[in-house]
Amino acid sequence: MLILNCPYCGVDAEESELSAGGEAHLKRFGPGSSDGEFHDYLFMRENPKGVHFERWRHSNGCGKWFHAARCTQTLEVFGTYSAQTTEPPKELKDAITANRPGWTWR
């Protein structure tokens, strides 16, 4: 079972207490965007075999959204952090790089 730590309330929550929200750090396009940009926003998602950044909601707890970095192959969780960030924290990226040589952020 996947267990993630909510960065807001500090609870180690099982995945049954959480709601998945898809890929994290998507670039959103507003009014005036092209059809291609809007298409990519709606349908184009990374689906890596390995390190992946996702959005989660602590639905049976504090109710807040947060981001998690985990490995899609092993379910290893590298860390969680606030959803109000545009990219993962440097400490988390450094920890992933130490664990997975050759990995790069986008």
Phi, psi and omega in degrees: 000141179280128178237122180241144178268124177286120182289349182269310183257353175078009182276136170277105187256136173286158183298340177289342177267357186242163173235128180284142182237012178089195184292141178269163174062041175279143175274118181266142181247136182261197178304143180091359179284158180283164177299322179295317178296317180293321177301312180299320178298319183284321193243336186269116180230147172285144176220066188285154170264097185138222185292131181218144179250126187230159173261138177223151176239131177280072190293326178258032180215240183285344177082005184268152176275145174211170178252151177225143174249126180211166178264126182285343179276316188251351186066014176295130179262124180272332179161168176233157182200170184302144178283350182271033179241151180269345175204162182299150177299149182303320180299320180291317178298320178295320179295320179293317179298321178295325181278328185231080180303138180094347178288142176224152176275114178038000000 
